[in-house]
Amino acid sequence: MREILDTVIRAKREAHLLPADIGDLERVRRELGQMDRGTYQDCKREPAVFRPSASWGHLLRVLSAVSIGSPHAGSIHRLAAELADLTAADTERRRTASAATGGGIR
């Protein structure tokens, strides 16, 4: 996805489009690299750990930058489905653990 963003960023620069939009894409590209290396922290007070729900926003940003006709669109949408399934399973796991201890969902 970072290579896709490289292409999109380059095209936007050549078209002289909004620098703010380019900056946002560059941030997403950088944070995806951190996720690849296992160093991304969605909260600076927590250790770096992969969270499907945290990566969702990054994935949506990539999806918004890629046309549905892109040869990569299907793979990105399949990844979105996988993240949704992982998040649903994690939510259910926490709900079950919480019910067993008598607490609410965190």
N, C-alpha and C positions, 0 to 999 in steps of 0.2 A: 504494500500500500504506500510505502514511502516513495518508491519509484514512480508510482502513479501521481502522487502529490508533486514530485519533482517536475514531472511533465506539465501538470496543471499550473504550477507556480511559474515555470518558464514561459508558458503560453500567455499567462496574465501579464507578466512583465513586458513581453514583446508587444502586447496589445495596449500597454500603458493603462491598465485597469487600476482600481482603487488599492492604494498601498495598505490600507487597513485590512482588507480582505486577504491580501498576500501575506501580511504579518500573521494573521490567524492561521492560515494554512501552514506557514513555516513553524508555528508553535505546535500544531498538531503533528507535523512531520517529526519534529524534535522529540516530542513526548512519545510517539510511537517507537522511535529508536530507543528511548529509555525503557519502554515496555519490553522490547526485544532483548535488551541487556539485563532486565530484571532490576533496574534501578529507579523506575518510576514510582513516585509517591503522590497519590492524589491528595493526601493530607500530610503536611510536613511534620506533624507530630507523631505519625505512625511509621512503622518500618515499611520498606518497599516490599510489596506483595502484589501478585496479580489478582485483580478483582474483575470478573466479567462485567459487573454493573458499571464500574469505573471506566472500562474501555468502550462502553456503549456510546458515550458522547463523541469519542474520537471516531468511531466507526460511522456514526451518523454524519459527521463533518466530511469524511471521505466520500460517503455515498452522495452527499449533496454536491460534491465537486466532480463526480463522474457521471457521464450520461448513461442511460439505460442500454444504449447500443454499444457501450464499451465491451471489449472482449473480457474485461475483468469484472464486470458488473455481477455476473452470476456467482462468481467465487465470493465476492464481498457480501452479497445477499445471503449466501449459504453460511458464511461466518456469522452474520447477524443472527441467523436462526440458531446456530450453535450457542452463541452468547445468551440468547433468550432462554434456551433450554437449561443452560448452566445456572442462570440467575433464578429461574423457577425452581430448580432442584435445590439450590442453596436456601431459598426462601422457605421451601417446604421442610428442609432439614432443621432450620432454625425454629420454625413453628412447632415441629414435633418435639424438639429439645426443650423449648419454652413451656409447652403444655405438660411435659413430664416433670418439670420443676415448679410448675404453678405460676410462671411469670408470663409477661406479655412479649410480643415480638420486638426485637431490637433492631 
